[in-house]
Amino acid sequence: MIECILAASPEAAQWTGPRLAQSAGPCATVWVAVDNDEVVGMVAVRTAAGEAEILNLAVASAQRRRGMGRLLVEAAIAAARAEGAGRVYLEVRESNAAARSLYAKLDFVESGRRRNYYCGPTEDALILLRTMEQPAVQKAL
């Protein structure tokens, strides 16, 4: 089902079954959203060395504009924070206005650009960053 959602989401990275399995390695997690016992979205996030990267995000077309993408990204951010990440990065197509709007609402800001990063069509990727406040560490008395 995840592959079908990805295939219907040309703005998402087109991972097949083997690539999905590879992404869910020891430092990465794939979260799925389920509605009425049906997978309707996914987000993949990798956390290492105090940073996280959202690797992929896709929501079934019938579920878009209903907050599912936001919930998935918020889950990824919460998981990254729980694993000690102080910042989260992602790449997004420059032309993907809907995704850029979502990420802006979630406090991501542009921090760079990768020229000609995407193909089909060739397009720049914007690197977005969200920094997170970490709970203060309390010293034992």
N, C-alpha and C positions, 0 to 999 in steps of 0.2 A: 504494500500500500504506500509506503514512503516513496518508493521509486515512481509510482504513478503521480503522486503529488509533485515531486521534483520535475518529472517530465512535463507536467502542465504548468510549470513555473519557469519560464525561460530566463528570468532574472536570477534564479538560484543556480548554484553550482550543480551540474548534472552528474551526480554520483550514482553509480549502479550498485547492486548488492555487495560486490567485493569491496568497493571503495567505502561504502557505509560501514562495513565490518572493520575495515582497516582504521577508519576514523575513530571508532569507539575503543581505542586502545587504552593503556593504563593512565594516560594523561588527558583523555578526551571522553566526553559523555554526549550521547545523543538522547535528547528529551523528545517525547511525542505528546501531542495533545489529542485527547480522545473525546468524541461527542457521540452519544448514543451507540457506544461500542464500536465506533469507527474512528480510525486514525485520520485526523484532519489537519495535522501540522507537525513540523519537526524543527528542532534547532540543535546544532552541534556546537559544542564549546570545548576548547582545550585550555587547561590551566597548568602553568609551570612557572617556577621561579618568581612568584609574586605577581604574575600577569596572567590575563586570560585573553583568548581570541575567540570570537564567534566565527565559526568556520562556515556555517551554512544555516539558512532559515528559509522555510517554505510553508505556505498555508494553502490548503485546498481552495480552489477558486470560489466555491460556494460559501466558504467560511470567511472570506476576506472582508475587511471593513467592519468586523464584529469584535475586535479586541483580542483575537486569538494570537496574532503575531506579538502583540504587546505582552501578553501573558507568558509566551514562550521566552521572549527576551528577558523579561523580569525573572523568570525561573533560572535562566542561565546566569544572570548577574548575581542572584542570591547564592547560587551554588559556587560561583567563583569567589564571592566574598567569604563564604564559609570555608573555602580552601585557602584563604589568606591572600587572594589577589587584591592589589591596590588599584589596578586599572584594567579596563577591558578595551580591546581593540576590535575592529572589524573593517572589512572593505566593502564598498557598495558602488554599483555602477553610478557614474555621474548623472545619468538620465533617469535614474529610478527615484522619481520625486516622492512617491508614496512611502518607500522605505526611508528615504532621507527625512521626511516629515516625522515618521515614527521615531527614528533614532534621536532626532532633535528633542522631541517630547520626553525622551528618556535621558536627557542630559549628555548626549554624545556631541562632541564638537570636532570639526575638521582639523586634523593634525598633519596631513600630508596627502600626496597624490602619487599614484603609480601610473605612469604614462603607458598607454596601449596595453593595459593589463588584461582586459577581457577581449575575447574574440567572438565573432558571430553576433553582432558586429563588433569591430575593434573599437574599444572605448577605454577611457581612463577610469581607474578606480580611485575613489576618495577614501583615504584612511581616516576613520573616525575613532575617537578616544573618549572614554568616560573614566574619570577618576572617582574613586570611592573613599569615603571616610571610613576608617577602621575604628572599631571600639578601642578606647584607651586601655592600655595594659596596666593593670593594677599591681603595684608592688606588694609582696607579702611583708608583713611587719615582723 
